[in-house]
């Protein structure tokens, strides 16, 4: 998966912010139900599709301590991005928000040991109004790919989107669905030798390289996640410079719920 890209830095260090009391999803704060029910042994099964590649995986609630939860994934290293996030550390369910804490390794092809620490990271807020920004943060990291040192700067935001009245996933109709979105904007610079001189040049101009749309059904959980990776590198071919990555990529990964057990 993601065979054409080194842009595997799906950074999710989500810092939550408090929603307004007056919002578009509900006339008042409501925590009598959940969009991701977390009781021990609750289980969700998914098919994950990228192009012609398909895999199956599952999430299971392993432990509950007050408002804190841990989940396990099968397989242990899942393909689905959200399966990886939800099983990558401790979760909290507070005031209608799903909050993540932990360290997740996002190392994929070309980016090894790329660990991101999540502290109080809101994944959704069921009482936030549409277009509410739940989080915004920036960071940087350096990775080496072949002989190139890549300096990566990123900005991550999450936004609560409008509710979806009805959605069909794998032939099943769901109602009362909330929609949250994660956007990763990134830029990359690297040192390149041109005409015998080493210069720092922009490899990737700032752009939204990953946009993830997550859909959560009331009293059921995550029913669908669409992960769109899209980038365009600068063109150095006229300078005789060959970069170790494809010039561009457009990759959609879809994670669909196929079955669940919720107590």
C-alpha positions in Angstrom: 0.0 0.0 0.0 1.1 3.5 -0.7 3.7 2.0 -3.1 4.3 5.3 -4.9 5.0 7.7 -2.1 7.3 8.6 0.7 4.7 10.9 2.1 3.7 8.5 4.8 3.7 11.1 7.5 0.1 10.9 8.5 0.5 13.0 11.6 -2.3 12.9 14.1 -1.1 14.7 17.2 -4.6 16.0 17.7 -5.1 18.7 20.4 -8.7 19.2 21.3 -10.5 22.5 21.8 -13.7 23.2 23.6 -16.8 23.5 21.3 -19.3 26.4 21.5 -22.3 25.7 23.7 -24.6 26.8 20.7 -23.9 24.4 17.9 -25.4 23.0 14.7 -25.3 19.3 15.6 -27.4 19.5 18.8 -29.4 22.1 20.6 -27.6 21.2 23.8 -24.6 19.0 24.9 -25.7 15.4 24.7 -23.6 12.5 26.1 -26.4 9.9 26.6 -25.1 8.1 23.5 -21.9 7.5 21.7 -20.6 7.5 18.1 -18.0 4.9 19.2 -19.3 2.7 22.0 -16.4 1.4 24.1 -17.3 -1.6 26.2 -15.0 -4.6 26.7 -15.2 -7.1 23.8 -17.0 -4.6 21.5 -15.6 -5.5 18.0 -15.6 -3.9 14.5 -14.6 -5.7 11.3 -13.4 -3.8 8.2 -12.4 -4.3 4.6 -9.7 -1.9 3.5 -9.3 -1.2 -0.3 -6.5 0.6 -2.1 -6.8 0.2 -5.8 -7.0 -3.5 -6.5 -5.5 -4.4 -3.1 -8.0 -5.5 -0.4 -7.4 -6.6 3.2 -9.6 -7.4 6.2 -8.9 -6.4 9.8 -10.7 -5.9 13.1 -10.7 -3.7 16.2 -11.6 -5.0 19.7 -12.0 -3.1 23.0 -9.4 -4.8 25.3 -9.8 -2.8 28.5 -11.9 -0.1 30.2 -10.8 2.0 33.2 -13.2 4.7 34.0 -13.3 6.9 30.8 -10.1 5.4 29.4 -10.0 2.6 26.9 -7.5 0.5 25.0 -8.2 -1.3 21.7 -6.3 -4.1 19.9 -6.1 -4.7 16.2 -6.0 -7.9 14.2 -3.6 -8.1 12.5 -1.2 -6.4 14.9 0.0 -4.1 12.1 -3.2 -3.1 10.3 -3.4 -1.6 6.9 -6.2 0.8 7.7 -5.1 4.2 8.9 -7.9 4.6 11.4 -7.5 1.0 12.7 -3.8 1.9 13.4 -4.8 5.2 15.1 -7.6 3.7 17.3 -5.4 0.8 18.4 -2.2 2.8 18.8 -2.7 4.1 22.3 -5.2 5.0 25.0 -8.6 6.5 24.1 -10.8 8.7 26.3 -14.5 9.4 25.9 -15.3 12.7 27.6 -18.3 15.1 27.0 -19.1 13.6 23.7 -15.6 13.7 22.4 -13.3 10.8 21.4 -9.8 11.7 22.5 -6.5 9.8 21.7 -3.2 9.6 23.6 -0.2 7.6 22.7 2.7 7.2 20.3 2.1 5.9 16.8 4.7 4.7 14.3 3.7 6.0 10.9 6.8 4.6 9.2 5.9 3.3 5.8 8.0 3.0 2.6 11.1 5.3 2.9 10.2 6.7 6.3 11.3 4.4 9.2 10.8 5.0 12.9 8.6 8.0 12.2 6.9 8.2 15.6 4.2 10.8 16.4 3.1 11.4 20.0 -0.6 12.1 20.5 -1.6 14.1 23.5 -5.3 14.8 24.1 -6.1 14.3 20.4 -9.7 14.8 19.6 -10.9 12.5 16.8 -14.5 13.8 16.8 -16.8 16.0 18.9 -20.5 14.9 18.6 -21.7 18.2 20.0 -19.5 20.5 17.8 -21.2 22.5 15.0 -20.4 22.0 11.4 -17.1 23.6 10.2 -15.7 23.8 13.8 -12.0 23.4 13.8 -11.2 20.9 16.6 -7.4 21.1 16.3 -4.5 22.8 14.6 -0.8 22.2 15.2 2.5 22.4 13.4 5.7 20.3 13.5 8.8 19.2 11.7 11.0 16.2 11.2 13.9 15.1 9.1 14.1 11.8 7.3 16.7 10.3 5.0 15.7 8.6 1.8 18.6 7.1 -0.1 21.2 9.9 -0.1 18.6 12.7 0.3 17.9 14.3 3.7 14.3 15.5 3.7 13.3 18.3 5.9 9.5 18.0 6.4 7.3 20.7 7.8 3.7 20.0 8.4 0.4 21.5 9.7 -2.4 19.2 10.9 -6.0 20.3 11.4 -9.2 18.5 12.2 -12.6 19.8 11.5 -16.1 18.6 12.5 -18.2 18.5 9.4 -22.0 18.5 8.9 -24.0 15.5 10.0 -25.1 13.0 7.4 -28.7 12.0 7.6 -28.3 8.6 5.9 -25.3 6.7 4.5 -25.0 3.2 2.9 -21.9 1.2 3.6 -21.5 -2.3 2.2 -25.2 -2.5 1.6 -26.2 -1.4 5.1 -28.1 1.8 5.6 -27.0 4.0 8.6 -28.7 7.1 10.0 -27.5 9.8 12.4 -23.9 9.8 11.1 -21.4 12.4 12.1 -18.5 13.4 9.9 -15.0 14.5 11.0 -12.1 15.4 8.8 -8.4 15.4 9.2 -6.1 17.5 6.9 -2.3 17.2 6.7 -0.6 20.1 4.9 3.1 19.5 4.3 6.2 20.9 2.6 9.6 19.3 2.0 13.0 20.8 1.3 16.2 18.9 0.5 19.9 19.5 -0.4 20.5 18.9 -4.1 23.8 19.2 -6.0 23.4 21.4 -9.1 26.3 22.3 -11.3 28.7 21.2 -8.6 27.1 23.4 -5.9 24.9 22.1 -3.1 21.7 24.1 -2.6 18.6 23.7 -0.4 15.7 23.5 -2.8 11.9 23.0 -2.3 11.0 19.4 -3.1 7.3 19.7 -2.2 5.6 23.1 -2.1 3.1 23.5 0.8 0.0 21.5 -0.1 -2.7 19.3 1.4 -1.1 15.9 1.0 -3.6 13.8 3.0 -7.3 14.4 3.6 -9.1 11.8 5.7 -12.9 11.8 6.0 -14.3 9.7 8.9 -17.9 8.7 9.4 -19.3 7.6 12.7 -22.8 6.1 13.3 -24.7 6.7 16.5 -24.4 3.8 18.9 -22.3 1.8 16.4 -18.9 3.4 15.7 -16.7 4.1 12.8 -18.5 2.9 9.7 -16.3 4.4 6.9 -13.0 6.1 6.5 -11.7 7.6 3.2 -8.0 8.4 3.1 -7.0 10.5 0.0 -3.3 11.0 -0.5 -2.5 13.5 -3.2 0.8 15.3 -4.0 2.9 16.9 -6.7 6.7 17.3 -6.4 8.7 20.1 -8.0 10.2 19.1 -11.4 14.1 19.1 -11.4 14.4 17.0 -14.6 15.7 19.9 -16.6 18.6 20.3 -14.1 19.6 16.6 -14.5 18.5 15.8 -11.0 16.8 12.4 -10.4 14.8 12.2 -7.2 14.2 8.9 -5.4 10.4 9.3 -5.4 7.6 9.5 -8.0 6.8 13.0 -9.3 3.2 12.7 -8.2 0.6 10.4 -6.7 -3.1 10.1 -6.2 -4.0 7.3 -3.9 -7.4 6.6 -2.3 -7.8 4.1 0.5 -11.3 3.2 1.7 -12.0 1.5 5.0 -15.6 0.1 5.2 -17.3 -1.5 8.2 -18.4 -5.1 7.3 -19.7 -6.3 10.7 -19.7 -5.4 14.4 -20.6 -6.5 17.9 -21.6 -3.7 20.3 -22.8 -4.3 23.8 
